[in-house]
Amino acid sequence: MPGQRGESLLDSAVRYAEERHWDVFPGTWLEPAEVEAAAGMAGGERCSCRRADCRAPGAHAAGPDWVGLATGSAVSARRLWAERPAASVLLPTGRSFDALEVPESAGFLALARMERLGVAPGPVTRTPGRRMLFFVLPGAAGKLDGLVRQLGWSLSSLDLVARGEGDYVAAPPTRTRGGTVQWARRPTPANRWLPDAEELISPLAYACGREAAAERARRT
C-alpha cells in the first residue's frame, strides 16, 4: 500500500482501487498563488477551486458530480489521475467503509487504549488539521448516536463524528495547505477486514470524553 512519502497521487489512487477495492475520485489540488503586488504580499498556495473562502484547500470535491465520478476500477483511476496528476485522492464513505473522526489527541489516546484492550483497529488516517479518522464497516454513521448513548455519553458532548453515505475523506498522500494526509495505521493484509463501529466505540468515546473534560477544565 502507499507509504507515507514518495508515492505519487496517481499510484496511490490506483493501489487503493486495485489492492483495497476502495472507490476513489480526484478532487481539488493546491496551486501557486499569484503575488499580490499591490499589497506587497506573496499569496503562497491556493486551492484550485479559486474560492477565497475555501474551507478545505486542496482536498475537497471539485464539483457536485463527484458521486458519479467515483470509481473502483484501477484502469479508470489511472486515467483520471493521468488527466489531473495533482488532484487530491478522495475516498467516498458509506460504500466500502465509514470513518469515525476524532481530534488527534483523542485518537492517539484511543489507539493506546485499544492496544491495551487487545482491540485491533483498521486503517487510520491523520490529517494536517490534527484530526484522525478510523475506518470501520459501513453503517456506523446511522448507529453512532445509539452506541454512544449505550455507554452513557451524549454524542453532542463529544467531538466524535461519523462520515457515512454522501460524504468522503482525503487519503494519503493528499496535500493540503497545512501539510500532507498521512497514515497513523496503514492498510495492511492484517486489517483488510475492517472492524465494526461497536468494536472501537468504547475506547473512542472514552478518549473523546477525556478530551472534553480537559477542555472544560482549561476554560475554568
C-alpha positions in Angstrom: 0.0 0.0 0.0 1.1 3.6 -0.5 3.8 4.7 2.0 4.0 7.9 4.0 6.1 9.7 1.4 7.4 9.3 -2.1 4.3 7.6 -3.6 2.6 9.6 -6.4 -1.1 10.5 -6.1 -1.8 8.5 -9.3 -0.1 5.4 -8.0 -1.8 5.7 -4.6 -5.2 6.0 -6.2 -4.6 3.0 -8.4 -3.5 0.9 -5.5 -6.4 1.8 -3.3 -8.8 0.7 -6.1 -6.7 -2.3 -7.1 -5.5 -3.7 -3.8 -8.1 -2.5 -1.3 -11.1 -2.3 -3.6 -12.0 1.2 -2.4 -13.7 3.6 -4.7 -11.6 6.7 -5.4 -12.2 10.0 -7.2 -10.0 13.1 -7.9 -10.6 16.3 -6.0 -9.1 19.7 -6.0 -5.4 20.5 -5.5 -3.0 23.2 -4.4 -1.5 25.5 -6.9 0.8 28.5 -6.6 -1.0 31.7 -5.9 0.0 34.9 -7.6 1.9 37.5 -5.7 -0.4 40.3 -4.6 2.0 43.1 -5.7 -0.3 45.9 -4.6 -0.4 44.6 -1.0 3.3 43.6 -1.1 2.4 40.1 0.0 3.1 36.7 -1.5 0.0 34.6 -2.0 1.7 31.3 -1.3 -0.6 28.4 -2.4 -4.3 28.4 -3.1 -6.9 25.8 -3.8 -7.6 25.0 -7.5 -11.2 25.9 -6.9 -10.0 29.6 -6.6 -12.5 30.3 -3.8 -11.3 32.8 -1.3 -13.4 31.2 1.4 -12.4 27.6 0.6 -12.6 25.6 3.9 -10.5 22.6 2.7 -7.9 23.9 0.3 -6.6 21.2 -2.0 -8.7 18.4 -0.5 -12.4 18.6 -1.5 -14.6 17.5 -4.3 -14.2 19.6 -7.5 -18.0 19.6 -8.2 -21.4 18.2 -7.2 -20.9 15.3 -9.7 -18.3 13.6 -7.6 -20.6 10.7 -6.7 -20.8 9.6 -10.3 -17.1 10.2 -10.8 -16.0 7.8 -8.0 -14.7 4.5 -9.4 -13.4 1.2 -8.1 -11.6 0.4 -11.4 -7.8 0.7 -11.3 -7.8 1.4 -15.0 -10.3 4.3 -14.6 -8.4 5.7 -11.7 -5.2 5.7 -13.7 -6.9 7.6 -16.5 -8.5 10.1 -14.1 -5.2 11.0 -12.4 -3.3 10.9 -15.7 -5.6 13.8 -16.7 -5.1 15.7 -13.5 -1.9 14.4 -11.7 -2.0 16.9 -8.9 -5.6 16.1 -7.8 -6.2 15.0 -4.3 -7.2 11.4 -3.6 -10.6 11.3 -2.1 -12.5 8.2 -0.9 -16.3 8.1 -0.7 -17.6 6.9 2.7 -20.7 4.7 3.1 -19.5 2.3 0.4 -16.6 0.1 1.4 -16.2 1.8 4.8 -17.4 4.6 7.1 -15.0 6.7 9.1 -15.1 7.8 12.7 -13.4 11.1 13.1 -11.9 12.4 16.4 -9.3 15.0 17.5 -5.8 13.9 17.0 -5.0 13.8 20.8 -8.1 11.7 21.4 -7.2 9.4 18.5 -3.7 8.6 19.9 -5.2 8.0 23.4 -7.8 5.7 21.8 -5.2 3.8 19.9 -3.2 3.2 23.1 -6.3 2.1 24.9 -7.2 -0.3 22.0 -3.7 -1.8 22.2 -4.2 -2.5 26.0 -7.6 -4.0 25.4 -6.5 -6.1 22.5 -8.8 -4.3 20.1 -7.4 -4.2 16.5 -8.3 -1.0 14.6 -8.5 -0.8 10.9 -6.7 1.8 8.8 -6.4 5.2 10.5 -5.5 8.5 8.8 -4.0 11.6 10.4 -4.8 14.9 8.8 -2.8 18.2 8.9 -5.8 19.7 10.7 -4.9 17.5 13.7 -7.8 15.1 13.2 -7.8 11.3 13.0 -10.2 9.1 11.1 -10.8 5.4 11.9 -12.0 3.3 9.1 -14.9 0.9 10.1 -17.5 -1.1 8.3 -20.3 0.8 6.5 -23.3 1.7 8.6 -21.5 3.4 11.5 -23.0 6.8 10.8 -26.5 5.6 11.3 -25.9 3.9 14.7 -23.3 6.1 16.3 -25.7 8.1 18.4 -27.2 4.9 19.8 -23.8 3.3 20.5 -22.6 6.4 22.4 -25.8 6.6 24.4 -25.4 3.0 25.5 -22.0 4.0 27.0 -23.7 6.7 29.0 -22.5 9.6 26.8 -24.3 12.2 24.8 -23.0 12.5 21.3 -23.4 16.3 21.4 -20.9 16.4 24.2 -18.2 14.6 22.3 -16.1 15.7 19.4 -16.8 12.4 17.6 -18.2 12.4 14.1 -19.2 9.7 11.7 -18.6 10.0 8.0 -21.0 7.9 6.0 -23.1 7.8 2.9 -22.8 11.0 0.8 -19.5 12.1 2.4 -15.8 11.4 1.7 -12.4 11.5 3.2 -9.0 12.6 1.9 -6.5 9.8 1.6 -2.7 9.8 1.8 -0.6 11.4 0.2 -3.1 14.2 -0.5 -1.5 17.5 0.3 -3.5 20.4 1.9 -2.4 23.9 2.8 -1.4 22.7 6.3 0.6 19.6 5.2 0.0 16.1 3.9 -2.6 13.5 5.0 -0.7 10.5 6.4 -1.5 7.0 7.8 -1.4 6.6 11.5 -2.2 3.0 10.9 -1.6 1.9 7.3 -3.8 -0.5 5.3 -2.2 -4.0 5.6 -3.3 -7.6 4.9 -3.8 -7.8 8.7 -6.5 -5.2 8.7 -8.1 -6.0 5.3 -11.3 -6.9 7.2 -12.5 -3.7 8.9 -13.8 -3.6 12.4 -17.4 -2.8 13.2 -18.1 0.5 14.9 -19.1 -1.4 18.0 -15.6 -2.7 18.4 -14.0 0.7 18.5 -16.7 3.0 20.0 -15.8 2.4 23.7 -12.1 3.5 23.5 -13.0 6.3 21.1 -15.8 7.6 23.3 -13.6 7.3 26.4 -10.8 9.3 24.7 -13.2 12.0 23.5 -14.7 12.2 26.9 -11.3 12.7 28.4 -10.6 15.4 25.8 -13.9 17.2 26.6 -13.3 17.1 30.3 -9.8 18.5 29.8 -11.2 21.3 27.6 -13.8 22.2 30.3 -11.0 22.3 32.9 -8.9 24.6 30.8 -11.9 27.0 30.5 -12.5 27.2 34.2 
